Amino acid sequence: MKKVILSIIILLSLGSFIAYGQQIRVTTTTRTAMTAPGNSIAVGISNQVYHTITWYYTLADKNTSVIVALQAKVGVQAWTTIEGTVTHTDNGNYGLTWTKCATADSIRFKWVSEAGGTDATINHIAKLVGGN
């Protein structure tokens, strides 16, 4: 009974269905700190079955606000912002999660803009969870 309950908890925490007997893979990629608006290096996700991608980031020394987003790309198409942008007015730890990743080839973190100065820094880590 404990094994069944644990399996259900794991499936619910992934945010999508994973078939019975499928292995769960977690990939964590640390990225270089950003000190100005721009794009992170892309993480290739084609040929993978990632069910959830969460990009964790820490915002420090912001002046007024910063706007961030996740972007995805399919083939040679242009980068597209996923789920809109997020505005932060406080320093802190945050995360952006995307659960509809099966169609993308690559994903990246985008620091869209900074208001009120140029002192902010963003440290970020991509965490990809999926099965085979």
TINU-448427 format. One record per residue (C-alpha): residue number from 1; x, y, z. Coordinates in Angstrom, 2 decimals. Example, Ala and Ser with C-alpha at 12.3 -4.5 7.8 and 13.67 -1.06 7.14 Angstrom:
+-----+---------+---------+---------+
!  nr !       X !       Y !       Z !
+-----+---------+---------+---------+
!   1 !   12.30 !   -4.50 !    7.80 !
!   2 !   13.67 !   -1.06 !    7.14 !
+-----+---------+---------+---------+
***
This chain:
+-----+---------+---------+---------+
!  nr !       X !       Y !       Z !
+-----+---------+---------+---------+
!   1 !    0.00 !    0.00 !    0.00 !
!   2 !    2.84 !    2.43 !    0.83 !
!   3 !    4.43 !    1.81 !   -2.59 !
!   4 !    1.16 !    2.60 !   -4.37 !
!   5 !    0.62 !    5.82 !   -2.40 !
!   6 !    4.21 !    6.94 !   -3.06 !
!   7 !    3.79 !    6.26 !   -6.80 !
!   8 !    0.61 !    8.35 !   -6.88 !
!   9 !    2.32 !   11.21 !   -5.04 !
!  10 !    5.22 !   11.15 !   -7.52 !
!  11 !    2.85 !   11.17 !  -10.50 !
!  12 !    0.82 !   14.05 !   -9.09 !
!  13 !    3.94 !   16.08 !   -8.32 !
!  14 !    5.15 !   15.77 !  -11.92 !
!  15 !    2.04 !   17.54 !  -13.16 !
!  16 !    1.39 !   15.02 !  -15.95 !
!  17 !    0.84 !   11.32 !  -16.54 !
!  18 !    3.82 !    8.97 !  -16.77 !
!  19 !    3.11 !    5.41 !  -17.87 !
!  20 !    3.56 !    2.55 !  -15.41 !
!  21 !    7.10 !    1.16 !  -15.53 !
!  22 !    8.56 !    4.30 !  -17.05 !
!  23 !   11.73 !    5.62 !  -15.46 !
!  24 !   11.75 !    9.17 !  -14.15 !
!  25 !   14.74 !   11.27 !  -15.20 !
!  26 !   15.72 !   14.56 !  -13.57 !
!  27 !   18.28 !   16.80 !  -15.25 !
!  28 !   19.57 !   19.94 !  -13.53 !
!  29 !   21.63 !   22.47 !  -15.45 !
!  30 !   23.26 !   25.45 !  -13.70 !
!  31 !   23.67 !   28.54 !  -15.86 !
!  32 !   25.96 !   31.57 !  -15.66 !
!  33 !   24.59 !   34.54 !  -13.70 !
!  34 !   22.99 !   37.26 !  -15.79 !
!  35 !   23.76 !   40.91 !  -15.04 !
!  36 !   21.66 !   42.54 !  -17.80 !
!  37 !   18.53 !   41.75 !  -19.79 !
!  38 !   19.05 !   39.11 !  -22.45 !
!  39 !   18.74 !   35.39 !  -23.16 !
!  40 !   20.30 !   32.44 !  -21.41 !
!  41 !   22.03 !   29.68 !  -23.32 !
!  42 !   19.33 !   27.34 !  -24.65 !
!  43 !   18.79 !   23.86 !  -23.24 !
!  44 !   18.12 !   21.26 !  -25.95 !
!  45 !   15.11 !   19.13 !  -25.11 !
!  46 !   14.38 !   17.39 !  -28.43 !
!  47 !   14.68 !   13.58 !  -28.33 !
!  48 !   13.77 !   13.74 !  -24.64 !
!  49 !   10.45 !   13.18 !  -22.93 !
!  50 !   10.34 !   15.91 !  -20.34 !
!  51 !    7.01 !   16.27 !  -18.57 !
!  52 !    7.89 !   19.33 !  -16.51 !
!  53 !   10.54 !   22.00 !  -16.90 !
!  54 !   11.11 !   24.43 !  -14.05 !
!  55 !   13.62 !   27.23 !  -14.36 !
!  56 !   14.56 !   28.31 !  -10.83 !
!  57 !   16.16 !   31.71 !  -10.40 !
!  58 !   17.28 !   34.13 !   -7.73 !
!  59 !   16.81 !   37.84 !   -8.25 !
!  60 !   19.18 !   40.13 !   -6.32 !
!  61 !   19.84 !   43.88 !   -6.15 !
!  62 !   16.86 !   44.85 !   -8.28 !
!  63 !   15.98 !   48.53 !   -8.37 !
!  64 !   12.28 !   48.82 !   -9.23 !
!  65 !   11.27 !   45.71 !  -11.18 !
!  66 !   12.42 !   43.06 !  -13.64 !
!  67 !   10.42 !   41.12 !  -16.22 !
!  68 !   11.34 !   37.51 !  -17.08 !
!  69 !    9.93 !   34.71 !  -19.25 !
!  70 !   10.55 !   31.22 !  -20.59 !
!  71 !   10.89 !   30.80 !  -24.33 !
!  72 !   10.66 !   27.69 !  -26.52 !
!  73 !   11.71 !   26.94 !  -30.08 !
!  74 !   10.66 !   24.28 !  -32.57 !
!  75 !   13.06 !   23.60 !  -35.44 !
!  76 !   14.03 !   26.76 !  -37.30 !
!  77 !   11.05 !   28.76 !  -36.04 !
!  78 !   11.59 !   31.91 !  -33.99 !
!  79 !   11.72 !   31.77 !  -30.19 !
!  80 !    8.26 !   32.07 !  -28.63 !
!  81 !    7.45 !   33.22 !  -25.09 !
!  82 !    5.68 !   30.50 !  -23.11 !
!  83 !    2.81 !   31.35 !  -20.75 !
!  84 !    3.53 !   35.12 !  -20.93 !
!  85 !    5.96 !   37.24 !  -18.92 !
!  86 !    6.34 !   37.61 !  -15.14 !
!  87 !    7.14 !   40.91 !  -13.37 !
!  88 !    9.01 !   40.86 !  -10.04 !
!  89 !    9.18 !   43.87 !   -7.73 !
!  90 !   11.03 !   42.08 !   -4.88 !
!  91 !   14.35 !   40.28 !   -4.61 !
!  92 !   13.97 !   36.57 !   -3.92 !
!  93 !   13.85 !   33.01 !   -5.21 !
!  94 !   11.39 !   32.19 !   -7.98 !
!  95 !   10.55 !   29.51 !  -10.52 !
!  96 !    8.84 !   29.35 !  -13.91 !
!  97 !    7.30 !   25.99 !  -14.81 !
!  98 !    6.14 !   24.64 !  -18.17 !
!  99 !    4.29 !   21.34 !  -18.47 !
! 100 !    3.53 !   21.26 !  -22.20 !
! 101 !    7.09 !   20.63 !  -23.36 !
! 102 !    6.66 !   17.69 !  -25.74 !
! 103 !    6.54 !   19.88 !  -28.85 !
! 104 !    9.67 !   22.00 !  -28.27 !
! 105 !   13.26 !   21.37 !  -29.38 !
! 106 !   14.88 !   23.91 !  -27.06 !
! 107 !   14.00 !   26.11 !  -24.11 !
! 108 !   15.69 !   29.17 !  -22.62 !
! 109 !   15.27 !   31.75 !  -19.87 !
! 110 !   14.75 !   35.33 !  -21.02 !
! 111 !   15.35 !   38.39 !  -18.89 !
! 112 !   13.09 !   40.78 !  -20.76 !
! 113 !   13.74 !   44.11 !  -19.02 !
! 114 !   14.75 !   45.97 !  -15.88 !
! 115 !   13.19 !   49.20 !  -14.61 !
! 116 !   14.69 !   51.79 !  -12.28 !
! 117 !   18.40 !   51.04 !  -12.76 !
! 118 !   20.92 !   48.44 !  -13.88 !
! 119 !   22.04 !   46.74 !  -10.65 !
! 120 !   19.98 !   43.53 !  -10.72 !
! 121 !   21.52 !   40.08 !  -11.12 !
! 122 !   19.79 !   36.78 !  -11.82 !
! 123 !   21.29 !   33.37 !  -11.02 !
! 124 !   19.36 !   30.56 !  -12.65 !
! 125 !   19.12 !   26.75 !  -12.83 !
! 126 !   17.04 !   24.66 !  -15.24 !
! 127 !   15.44 !   21.53 !  -13.78 !
! 128 !   13.91 !   19.10 !  -16.27 !
! 129 !   11.82 !   16.14 !  -15.11 !
! 130 !   10.76 !   13.38 !  -17.46 !
! 131 !   10.63 !    9.73 !  -18.37 !
! 132 !   12.02 !    7.54 !  -21.10 !
+-----+---------+---------+---------+
***
